[in-house]
Amino acid sequence: MSVQNRKLYTIKLRDRVIELGRRTLIMGILNITPDSFSDGGRFQDYDRALARAGELIDEGADILDVGGESTRPGSAPTPVEVELERVLPIIREVRKISDIPVSIDTAKAEVARKALEAGADIINDVSSLRFDPGMVRVAADSGAPLILMHMLGTPKTMQENPVYQSVLSEIIAFLEERMKFAGQNGVERSRIIVDPGIGFGKTVTHNLKIIRDLEALSCMDRPILLAASRKRFLGSITGRPEMQRELGTAVANAFGIAAGAHMIRVHDVAFHREAVLVADALGRASFSA
């Protein structure tokens, strides 16, 4: 198994610069929804959601990814007012207890705008600026880093017989087109992070090929986010339910890190922090305490 030398990138936040590539950054997932595919609504309650945010921070998350809308296969859109009620109070409280970078996981311009005003730093748009025509304006005007993800179709339809002639080539072409669109509307390419969209309109085989050959995405010259945590393809392989897929997730992430991933998005930060430390050490083939 070959190990790719990751290119180093810097991403400017509102009050600092973060470096990607010297070590793998960990994005901790905080889903504040009643129907998340994995968390199952466990953190929908405000107090529990805030407590969970504190746990993720204490466990060593580098970024906290806050989302108020489920994007599991077959899910329907959440009204903007509901999404705002879920995420804004948590972001405001997180800002009181920590300076951790916060990303807002949304495809809605109004949610992104108000989340940034509340203290979020990064926009994580699974639609890659396709679902809400106002999102590109929010991204351009705010200057916030932007994560663009590949998805075939919409969450409601994406798993209905996804077919590709060449899955990696089509993902790259899609993301390049989205970055071009963003650039034409005032979003600097240097602010963009790309995500191949594991599980978003892909079969088990598609997901495996993407992770194994993730280095193909380096041709775009942008940092790569890998978000495989607890996803259905891991359950198909292992037979494990969502909450028992951490080991499978760690193996997938280790392959992805070796293939060039700069960041991983996970539910269990403590578990994957240890896995990342070992994966990064193996990539360097060196360790110093």
N, C-alpha and C positions, 0 to 999 in steps of 0.2 A: 504493500500500500504506500503510494507516494504521498508526501506531505508538501503542500503548497506554501510558499513564502508569501504571507499576506502583505499587501501594500499598506502603508500607514496613511491614515486620513485624520484630519481634524474637522470637527463639526462645531460651529459656533452657536452657543445658546445665548440667552438674553444676558447672562451675567458671568459666563465662563466659556472655556473651550474644552471639549472632551476629545480624547484621542481614541481612535479605533485601529486595532491591528497589533499593537504591542502585546496585549493580552485580550482574551475573549471577554466581552462585556455581557452581563446577565441582565435581561429585562424580566422583571417579576410581574406576573399577570394578576390583576385585580378586576375580576368580572363582577359587576354589581347588577346582576340580571336574575330573573326567576327561572330562566330556561337555558342557561349556559350548558353546552354539551358536557363539560367536565365538572365544573364546580357545583352544578345542580342547584343554583340559587342559594348556596350556603352563606354567601356574603352579601345577600340582598339587604338585610337589615343594616341600618346605618352604623350602629355601634359595633357590630361584628365586622363590617367592612373596614371601618377605621382601625379596629384592632388588628385585622389582617394586614392592612397597609403597614402598620408598625412592625409586625412580624417579618414581613418581606424586607423591610429596611434593615432590621436587626440581623437578618440572615445573610445580608451582604448584597442585596440587589444593587446594581449600578443605575438602573432606570426603573421607574414604576409605571406600568402601562395600565391606565384606567379606562374601562369600557362599560357603557351602559346599554349596549344592544347586542344580543346574541347574533352571531353569524354562523351558527351551526348549520349543516345541510338541512334544507327545507324550512328554515326560519323565515318569518315575515318581518318587514320593517317595524321599528318601534317609533311611535310618535315623538317628535322633537321635544315636546314639553316633558314627556316622561323621561326621556334620556337625560335632559338637563337636570331634572329633579334627582336623578340617581347619581350623576357624576360631580356636579358643582360643589355640593357640600363636602364631599370627600377631598376633592382637590384643595379647597380652601383650608381644611383642617390639616391636611398633609403639609401644606406650606407653613403652618404654624409650628410644626414639630420637626421639620427636616428641610434641608436644601437639596434633597435628591432630585435629579431631573425627572420630570413627569411627562409621559406621553399620553395624549388623549386618543383613544382608539375609537374613531368615528368616521362615518362617511358623510356627515351632515355639516354644512358650512356654519350654521348658527351654533351648533354644539362646539365645533372647533374654536370659533371666535370667542365665545363666552368662557370656554375652558382655558384658553390662553390668557384671557383677562383675569381669570381666577388664580392663575399661577402655573398653568401647564407650560411646558417648554417645547414640545415636539408634537407634530400631527402624524398620526398613524392611520392612513386611509386605505382600507382594504379594497376600495373601489378604484384606486389610482385616479382620483379626480373625475370619475365617470358618472357617479350617481347624483351629484348635486353640482349644478353649473356654477354655484357661488364659491365652491371650495377652493378653486385655484386662486381666486381673488384674495381670500383669507390667507392662504399660504404666501402669496406674493406680498401682500401688505404687511404681514406680521414679521416676515423674515425668519420664521421658525423653521427648523429642520423638518423635512417631510419624508415619510416612509411611503413608498409606492409598492403595492403588492399585485402580483398577477392573480387573476381569477377568471375562470371560464364561465361566463354567464353571471348569474346572481346567486346569493345563498339559497334562494328557493329552488333554483333549477340546476345548480352547478354539478351535482352528482348524477344527473340523468344522462348516463352513457357518455362520459367525456372521451373525446377522440382527438388525437393529434397525429400529424404526419411525422413530426419530430418535436418532441415535447420541449426540449431545452432550447432549440432554435426558435420555436414559437414564443416561449416565455421571454427570451431576449428581445425578439422583435417587438413584442407587446410593450415591454418596459422601455425600450428605446423610443417607441412612438409616444408613450406617456411622458417621458422626460422631455422630448421635443415639444410636446403640447405645453408642458409646464414652463419650459424656457420661453416659448413664444408669448406666454402670459406673465412674465416677470419673475418666475421662480428660478433662481440660480441653480445650475446643475450641481455645484459644489455643496449644496444643502441637502441633496437627495440621498437616501438610503434605499436599497432595493431588496425586495422580499419575493422569492419565487412562488410563495403561496401554497405551501404543503397542505394537501387536503382540500383545496379550493378548486374543484373541477378536475380532479385527478384520481386515477385508479391507484391501487396499491403499487403496481409496477411502475407507474409514472412517478410516484413519490420516491420510490427506491432509486430510480435512475437519477432523479434530480439531486438527491442527497449524495449519492456516490460520485456524481460528476459535477458537483457544485462549482468546481473551479472554472467551468465554462462561462459562468456569469462574470468572471473577472474581466472579460473583454469590454464590459461597460464602464470599467474604471470607477466604480462606486462601491462603498461599503455594502456588505451583504448581511442581511438578517435572516436567520433560520428559525422558523416557528413550527416545530414538530411536536410540541409537548402534548402527550396523552392522546394523540389523534387516532382516528379510526383505523388507519392502515396498520398501526402498531397492534391494535386489538385483533385485527384479522390475522396477523402473523402469530401472535402469542396466545390468543384466546383470553386475554386478560380484560376485565372491565376498566373503565376510564381511570378510576382512582388507583389502579394497580399497574400502571404503565410507566412508572418512573425509570425502571431499569432499561426497558426498551427505548424510552426517550433518550436516556444517557448514551446508549450505543449509537443511536441515530445522530445525536449531537456530536459525539466524538468523531464520527465519519465526516460530518459536515465541517467541523473545525479543521480537521486535517485537509479538507478540500477547499478551505479558504473562508469559512464563515467568520465574520467579525463580531457578531452578536448572536446570542440565542435568547429566545423568549420562552419562559418556563413557568409552571405553576409552583413547583417546590424548589425554591431558591437554595435552601441549605443543601439539599441532596445534590443539586447540579453544580453548586459552587465547588464542591469537592471533585466532581467529575471534570469540571473545566480546568481546575488546577493541574490535574494529572494529564489531561489532553494537551494543555499548553506546554507542560514540561516535556512531554513526549515529542511534541512538534519541534521544540528547541533541542531535544536530546541533551538537556542540561538542567541543572537545578542548583540554586544557591539560596540558603536559608536567609 
